[in-house]
Amino acid sequence: MLRIMAIGDITSPAAAEWLASRLWDIRKEHAIDFLLVNAENAGFVMGPSADTAKNLLESGADVVTGGNHTLQNFALHNMLEANSRVLRPINLPAAAPGVGYTVAEAKGYRVLVINAMGRVHMDVPADSPFEAIDKVLKREAGRYDIALLDFHAETTGEKLALGHYLDGRAAAVFGTHTHVPTADLQILPKGTGFVSDLGMCGADGGIMGIKAETVIHRYLTALPARFQAAEGAFFADAVLFEVDEGQNKALSLSRLKIQ
Ligand SMILES: [Fe+2]
């Protein structure tokens, strides 16, 4: 059995630093074999800098995933090209820097991690995640033991559709992007562990990691807002998957809030 933890979207550089300082302890405390972190907002409403991504990898993350804001941080582009442990969504144009999947290792098993992005109510045009993932699974057939997917998308409908589409072909499919943890943890009929959204890592007390006043002002005035990070205590939403590495199936999944 592999114990795999996935942590929701990091919302600021300070939150990334806080999480990095906790990761080895979290791994030890929960006996984690493989750890994924979504960092698409770790540069604050843009992707992490190369330094932040490097810090997360050196501090205990096995793979750092992304989303619609990842490429907005130009300070990450070289690293996306150079380090396959830092992903951007696979269904972006081929000319975009970086890659959308990698094969890493946990306890001697080959772990295929795919990062894809939804197309419903998203601000970045993307190809079909269904087709893009099918291509990877076909191309990498025989080269991995388990498959994991971070699906960065807005709607639960699109996330559930992709979860069911991959049922039996991935050990875990988890959603990111909304920053709100969902309560729909389940093992789908053919064995895929699924949750619509992991949640987030950032400061408490705001709106998805952002100071509430700055978000409300935008709704009241329709003016562009200069967002500021919320100022509460840091926390991280995570989901722990127990996976049967021989079967590429989930055995259980449970939610954790790290404080
Ligand atoms: Fe996002």
Residues whose N, C-alpha, C, O or C-beta is under 5 A from the ligand:
A	BS01	LIG	G67 N68 H69 H177
